[in-house]
Amino acid sequence: MLAQTVLAGFIFVGSICFAAATSPSPTPAGATDEKLFKGMQWRQIGPFRGGRALTIEGVPGEPDAYFF
């Protein structure tokens, strides 16, 4: 029984060490290509608004922009 516990411990520690050794290294700061983000535009996606709305306001010329 003790041999099985020791063996299981070695396998666990070995698998953790193997996973840490094979994980990719982090990308250095500033290595991101800025062209990837040029077309992005900020928009709020949450939180979900449920319930009753007493008033609502829209933006002329922007059909997808409205405020509660």
C-alpha positions in Angstrom: 0.0 0.0 0.0 2.8 2.4 0.8 4.6 1.6 -2.4 1.4 2.5 -4.4 1.1 5.8 -2.6 4.7 6.7 -3.2 4.4 5.7 -6.9 1.3 7.8 -7.3 3.0 10.8 -5.7 6.0 10.5 -8.1 3.7 10.2 -11.1 1.7 13.3 -9.9 4.8 15.4 -9.3 6.4 14.2 -12.5 3.3 15.1 -14.6 3.2 18.6 -13.0 6.9 19.1 -13.8 6.4 17.9 -17.4 3.4 20.2 -17.9 5.3 23.2 -16.6 8.3 22.4 -18.8 6.3 22.0 -22.0 4.1 25.1 -21.5 4.7 27.9 -24.0 6.6 30.9 -22.8 4.6 34.2 -22.5 4.7 36.7 -25.3 7.0 39.7 -24.5 5.2 43.0 -24.0 5.1 45.1 -27.2 5.3 42.1 -29.5 1.6 42.4 -30.5 0.9 43.5 -34.0 -1.1 46.7 -33.8 -2.7 46.1 -37.2 -4.8 43.3 -35.7 -6.7 45.8 -33.5 -7.2 48.7 -36.0 -10.7 47.6 -37.0 -11.9 47.1 -33.4 -14.5 49.4 -31.9 -15.5 49.6 -28.3 -19.0 48.5 -27.4 -20.7 47.5 -24.1 -21.9 43.9 -24.1 -23.3 43.7 -20.7 -24.5 43.2 -18.1 -27.9 42.0 -19.1 -30.6 44.5 -18.4 -33.8 42.9 -17.4 -37.0 44.4 -16.1 -39.2 47.3 -17.0 -37.8 50.4 -18.7 -39.4 53.7 -17.9 -37.6 55.7 -20.6 -35.3 55.1 -23.5 -33.2 57.4 -25.7 -31.9 56.8 -29.2 -29.2 58.3 -31.3 -30.3 59.8 -34.7 -28.3 58.2 -37.5 -27.1 55.2 -35.4 -29.9 52.6 -35.3 -28.0 50.3 -32.9 -27.2 52.9 -30.3 -29.8 53.5 -27.5 -29.7 54.2 -23.8 -32.0 53.2 -21.0 
